[in-house]
Amino acid sequence: MAAMLQPQIILLKEGTDTSQGKAQLVSNINACTAVADVVRTTMGPRGMDKLIHDDKGTVTISNDGATIMKLLDIVHPAAKILVDIAKSQDSEVGDGTTTVVLLAAEFLKEAKPFVEDGVHPQNLIRSYRTACYLAIEKIKELAISIEGKSLEEKKSLLAKCAATTLSSKLIGGEKEFFAQMVVDAVIAIGNDDRLNMIGIKKVPGGNMRDSFLVNGVAFKKTFSYAGFEQQPKKFLNPKILLLNIELELKSEKENAEIRLSDPSQYQSIVDAEWNIIYEKLDKCVQSGAKVVLSRLAIGDLATQYFADRDIFCAGRVAEEDLQRVAAASGGTVQTTVNNIIDEVLGTCEIFEEKQVGNERFNIFSGCPSGRTATIVLRGGADQFIEEAERSLHDAIMIVRRALKNSTVVAGGGAIDMEISRYLRQHARTIAGKSQLFINSYAKALEVIPRQLCDNAGFDATDVLNKLRQKHALPSGEGAPFGVDINTGGIADSFANFVWEPAVVKINAINAATEAACLVLSVDETVKNPKSESAQGEAAASAMGGRGRGAAFRGRGRGMRRR
């Protein structure tokens, strides 16, 4: 009797939502699968695009996995892990964001029947980690290095990697044109790691083929004052002065008070302000610079002054554009006009102002240190240009990675099938349950070629059977075979130049396995309720902040007063 009357132990606040055990794990796996289903169809050269319309009315059309994942407002805590791995893949490698989400979801899907049958998740995690290690070692073994090749050979190899990335994007139709442009841009910035050294400027109008690469810096003409028209718009080998000061006539900021006994003294004070600005402008002219750029405003007086002396000036230049001009021309941004020596001035071969569409662009080309490039994108709709920019960002990242980690593997699902075959063979040498788990991991890797077939409208079962047969050849000659998107059969991906950097695959498999293991290791979710007092306080402060009149505002709008 005494045992029955024991008081209940209340550990968590009332209203706390806890769910645990097998059902919780299966529910998390289902949530992750649902997220992957959203991006599943965007994969590969024949992938579809998604149109996302947010609450602000902004419309985004994209098939970049990371962009879609960022824009989806996912609230499920376990499914958020997939968003994080897509973001990390995007920032680390740039491409393969859809791949990584699909792989993680597929690993979980394969683990689900085992979890339902009562297998302890830790056994699954251990086997998955082993399989991941084996897979990555195999990729490194299969990868082909592009080191030691001449610059021309390297360029064509990198262009093929960029074309593989771009083939699945909206601008896939012009992939050769853009791939070459991306390779030239990345080689132009050399070993400089800063991605912002490659500027992408968007100009609506024209078609994609009107896009061009500037081997230097290009930016939109800034706001200009009267007198701008008289300035020369083209220079050969000009000196460039970069400033971070205002060249404008301003009354001095200090709240000073001056008492005058003689009215004639007043004129000298007014003159002092004019002298200050004329002195500044004179020093700019004496420096020998023919192009003056400033991050802050260059006023009408200064514009006219420079125009009279055949000097081009532009004020309110964006910070990043100014930094890129500094990097390209070898100049240094100055915060004063005193003591301007030749070392701080930049130079370039040609400076000109050019019409692009309905915008005017200032273009600096043939820069000596040349560690920067600008891609000017043209296209019909704004959404299209936005998507083209995202696609080029992925391609630029891929080419940078391929230059640094100079190994490539066969794309088109070839490497995935080869690892899958290798893991299945390896699983047969293991006694115990682990054999089943590694087998299921191997099966999950086949999702990549299967999805490529599904998205292109081919018979996935048929193509995968052909691929399995080809990869099972003892000679190993079938290793580079993947899905042929054009014919619906299989083809040698290396011969067809469907290549991707090995680092993309390694990163994707690593991140997907980590994410799957993380979801499998969670067996309980505790959701704390919002405390009632906090809710009450928030409501009260909201009412108090709007004043008494606002509290009664509802009447008269929806309800008639009786």
N, C-alpha and C positions, 0 to 999 in steps of 0.2 A: 504493500500500500504506500509505504514511504517513497519507494522508487517512483511510483506513478505521479506523486505530487511534486517531484523535483521541478523547480522553476525553469522555464525555457531560457537559454542563454541568448541574449541579443548582442550580436557582435557588430553588425553593420547598421548604419542609419536606416530608418524605415523608408521604404520606397526604393532601396538599392536593388538594381537588377543584376542577378548573378545567373550565369548559365555555365555549365561545366560538363566535362566528360566527353564521351564519344560523339554525342549529338552536336555539341558545340564545335568540335573539330570538323565534322562533316559539313556543318552550316558554313564555317569559314571557307572550306574548300569550294563549296557551291558559289559563295560570293565572289571568290577569285576567278572561277570559271566564267561567271556572268560578265565580269569586267573584260576578260580576254575576248569574249564573244563580240564585244563592241569593236575592237580593233582588228579582229581576225580577218575581215574581208579587205583590209587596207594593204595586206602584205603582197609584195612582189610586183613585177612589171605590169600585171593585169589587175592590180588591186583597185578597189573602188575608193572614192573620196568620201569624207564625212562633212556635212554642213552643220556647223554648230552655231546656234543663235542664243546669245546670252541675255540676261535681264536688262542690260543697257541698250540692247538692240544692235549690238555689234555682230556682224556675220563673219564667221571664219570658215573657209573651205580648206581642208587639209587632209593629207593621208600620212602625215608624220606622226608616228605612235606617241612620241613624247608630247607633242602639241595637243593632240586629242586628249591624252590622259590629264594634262594640266587643266584643260578647259572643262573636263567633266567634273562636276562637283560631287566627288565620292564621299559618302559619310560613313560607310561601313569600315570599322577600324582595321580589319584584316585585309580588306581589299586595297586600302591605302598603301600597303606595302608594295603592291604592283606599280602604283603611281611613282613611288620613290625610286624603284629600280629602273623605271623607264627614264626618269630624270637623270639618274646617275649615269646611265648608259649614254644619254645625250651629251652630258657635259664631259664625260671621259673620252668617248670615241666619236660621238656625233651621229653614227648610223646604227641600225640594228635595234632600234627601240621597240618596234613591233615584235621582232624575233624574241627579245628577252621576255616580254609579257606573255607571249604564247608558250614559250618553253616552261616558264614558271607554272602557268596554269595547267599545262599538260603533265608536268611532274606530279602535281597535286592530284590531278584526275586519275593518274595511274596508281597513286597511293591510296585513293579512296576505298576501293574494294578491300584492300588489306586492313585498313583501319576498321571498316565495318565488320570484318571477320575477327577482330579482337587482337590484331598484331600491335605490339607496343610501338608507339611512334619513334622511340629512340632507336629501335632496330632499323627502321626505315631510314632515319636520318644518317645513321652510321654508314649504311650501304650507299646512300645517295652521295655522301661525301667521298667515299672511295671511288665511286663511278665517275664523279666530277674530276678527281685527280687524274684518273686513267685517261679520261677523254681529253683533258688539256695536254697531257704528255703526248698523246697520239697526234693532236693538232700540230704541236711543235715539230713532231717527227715528219709529218706530211707537208709542212709549209715549205715554200720555195723562196729562197732569198733573192732579192734584186740588187744586193750589194755588188760593188765592183763593176757595174755596167757604165757605159758612157752616158753623158747627159742626155743625148738624143734618145737612147734606148730607155733610160729611166723615165723620160718625159712620156714616151708612148705607153710604158707600163702603168704609170700613174694615171694617165688619161683613161686607161681601160678600167682601173679601179673606180675612178670618178664616174665613168659612164655606167658602171654596174649600179652604183648608188642612185644615179639620176634616173635610171630606167624605170624605177618604181614610182617616180614623182610625176607631178602634173606636167613638167617640162620635158618628160621622157622623149617626146617626139624630136626634140632638138638636142639630144644628149651629147652627140659628138661635138657640136658647136660650143656648148657650155662646158663640157669636160676639159677641152683644150684651154678655155678661158680660165677655169679654176686652177689648172696646173700651172699656167703662166703666172697667175696671181700669187700662188703659194711659193713658187720658185723665186719670184721677185722679192718677197720679204725675207728670203734666206733663212737663217737660223733664228730669226727673231720669233719668240714664242707668242708674242701678244697678238691675239686674233684681231684686235681692233685696228691693227695696221692695214688690214684689208677692209676698205670701206665699201658698203653697198648702197648706192643711191637709186631711188626709185622715181621714174618719170612716166606717168601714164601717157598712153598714146603710142602709135606705131605698132610694130609687131616684135615678137621675141628676137628675131634676127637683127633688129636695129640696136640691140644691146651691144655695148662695147667695153673693152678693158682699157683703162688709162694706166700707163706705167708711171705712176706718180700719184698726185692728189687731184681730185675734182670735187668741188662743192658748189651748191646753189648760190647764185648771186645774192649778196646780203642786201639789207635795206640801205638805200643810198639817198643822199641829199642832192640838192641842185648843184650843178657843177660837175656832176659825175659823167655826164655825156661828153664833156670836153677832154676827159682823160683818155690817153692811148689805151687800146684794148689788147695790144700784142707786143711782146718784148722778146728779144733773143738774148740769152745769157744774162738776165737781170739779177741784181742783188736784191735779196728779200729781207725786209726788216719785220720781225714779229714782236708785237707789243702786247702788254696787258695793262694799258692805261687809257684813260679817256683823253681824246684830243678835242676838247669842246670848251667853248667859252662859258665859264660858270662863275657865279659870284662865290667867293670863298665860303667854305662850309662853316667854319668856326663862327660861333655866335658872338662875334666881337663887337664892341661898341667904340666908335671913334668920335671924338669931340673936336670940332673944327672952330678955330677963331676967325679964319680967313676963308671966304667962299672960294677963292682961287685954288686953295689946297685940295678942294674936292675933286678937281679935274685930275690931279696927279694920282689920286687913289683909283679912279676909274681907269686911267692909263696903265696903272700897275697890272690890273687884271689882263688887259690886252697884251702888255709886254710879256707876261708869263706865257701865254699861249703862243705868241709869235716866236718866243725864244725856243719853246719846245719844237715847233714846226721847223724852225730853221736848223735845229740840230738833226732832225730827221733827214732834211734835204742834204746837209753837209756830209752825212754818213755815206752818201753815194748810192743809197738804196733806190730802186726804181719801182718796187712793189712794197707797199706798207700794209700789213694786216694787223688788226687789233681785236682782242676779245671783247673790248668795251667799245662804246660809241665813238665814231669819228664824225664830228659835227659838220655843219654846212660851211663854216669858215675854213676849216681844215681841208675839206673836200675841194673847195675853190682854190685854195692856196696850192694844193698839190697839182690840181689841173693846170694851173698857170705854169708849173715847172715840169710838165710832162711826167708826172708820177701817178701810178695807179694806187688807189687805196680802197680798203674794204673794212668796215667796222662791224662789230657784233658777230664775229666769226665764231662758230660753235667751238667749244673747248677741244673736242676730239679731233675736229678738222685741223685746228691750229697745231695740235700735238703731232698730227700726221705730217703736216707741212714741215714742222721742225725736224722730224725724223728723216724725211725724204731729202730736204734741201741742206741739211747739216747746220741749220741755224739754231739759235737759242732764243727762247721767249724772254723779252726784257721787261722789267717793271719800271724802268726809268729811261729817259732819253739822254742822260748825261753819259759821257765817255763811251760812245758806241764805237767799238773797234771792229776791224774787218772779220775777226774770228767769230763774232756772234751773228754775222749776217749769213743767210743761206743763199743758195743759187740754184738755178735749174736751166736746162737748155732753152725750153720754150715756155713762155707763159702766154695764154690767150683766153679771151672770153668768147664762148661759143654758144650758139642756140641749140638746145636739145629739146625737141618737142616744143612746148610753149614756155619752157623755162630757159633762163640763161645760166650757163655754168662757167665758173672760173677753173681753168685747167692748167696744172703745173706738170709738164712732162719732161722726161730725160733728166731726172734728178741724179746727182752724183752718188749719194749713198744708197739711193734706190731701194730702201728697205720698206717700201709701202706700195700698195696698188689699190685702184678703185674700180669697181665694176658698176657701170651705169646700166640699170635694168629698164627695158621698155616692155610694154604689154598693154592689152586692152583694158580689162577691168582692174580696179584696185585690189580686189581679193586675189586675183590671179597673180599680180606682182608680189603681193605679200607671200603667197605660197611659193613663188619662184625664189624669193629671198630665203625662205626657210630651207628649201631644197638645196640651194647653193651653199648655205651654212653647213649642211650635212656633208656635202661633197668636199668642201674646203677642209673640214675636220678630218675626213677620211684620207685625203691626200697628205695632210700634215702627218697623220699617224703612220701612213705607209712610208713616208720619207724617213721618219724617225725609227720605227720598228720595221726594217725593210724586209718583211716576209709576207707572202700572199698565199691564200689557199683558194681552191676551186669553189665558186659560188653555186647558185641554182640548186641547193639541197644536196650537192655532191658530198661535201665534207660531213654533213649530218648523217647521211646514209653510211658513209665509211666508218664513222665512229660507232654508229649503231651496230654495224656488223662486228666490229672489233669487240665491243662490250658483250654482245651475245656470245661470242666465242670464249671470251674471258670468263663469263658467268658459268660456263660448263665445267670450268676447272675448280669451282668453289663448291664445297659441300655445305649443306645447311640452307636455312631460309634465305640467306643473303643472295643466293643464286636467283631466286624469284624476283627479289627487289631490283637487282642490277639489270635483269632482263626487262623489267617494266620501265626502268630508266632508259634503256636502249630503245624500247618501243616508243617512248615519249619523244625522242629525238626525231622520229620520222614525221612528226607533225609539220615540220618546215616544208619538205617536198610535197607532202599531202595538201597543205594549204595552198602552195603555189599552183598545184593542179586544179584544186577546187575553184580558186579565184579566176583561173583562166578558162574555166568551163570544160576541163578535160576529165576523163575517167580516172580518178585518183588511184583506185584499186589496181587498175590495169598498169598504169605507169609505175606504181610502187613495186609491183611484182617484177616488171622488167628491170627496175633498178636493183632490187634485191638479188636477182639472178646475175646481173652484171658485176655487182660488188662482191659476189661470192666466188668469182673466178679465182682459182688458186694463184695464178701468176701475178695478181695485184694490178693488172692493167685496167681494171674497171674502176679503180679508186677515183679518178677525176670525173666520172659520169654523173650528170645531174639532169634535172628536168629541162627539156627543150620547149620553151614557151611558144616558139613560132610554129612548130609542127605537132605538138602534143605527144611527142615521143620522148626518147632520152638522147642525150648528146654529150660529147666530151666538153665539159665546161671550160677547161683550160684552152682547148683549141678554139672555142667560140669566144674567148676573152671575157668570160664571166668570172671576174676575180674579185676577191675582197681581202683586205688586210687580215692577217691571222689574229691580230689583237682584238678585232671586232668580235670574232667567234669566241675567243678565250674569255673576254670580258662578259659576253652574253651568257655563256654557260656558267661561269662563276657566279654572276649576279642572280641568275634564275635559280640555281641550286641553293644559294644562300637564302633567297626569299622563300623557296619551298620548305626548306628546313625550319625556317623561322615560324612559318604558319603551322607546320606539323608539331612544333614544340609547344604551342599554346594550347592548354586544355581547359582554361577557365577565363571568362571575361566578366569583369566586375564594372558595372556602370553606376557611378555615384549620382544620386539625384541632386538637382540644384537645391540648395538649402532654401527653405521657405522664407526665412528672415531676409536673405539676400534678395530674393525676388521681390518681396514686399518693399524693401528699401529702394530698389531700382525703380519700381513703379511710382513710389511716393516722390522720389527726386525728379522723375520725368514730369509728374503732374505739377510739382512745385516750380520747376524751371519754366513752365509755360505760362505761369500766372493764372489768376483766378478766371479771367475772361476765357482763356483757352479751354478750361475744364468744361465749360458749358457750351462749347462751340458746336457740339453735335446736334443740339436742338435747332430746328429750323432748316437743317439740311435734309435729313431723311424723315423726321417725325413731325407731324403737325401738332401744334400745341392745342390741347383740348380746352 
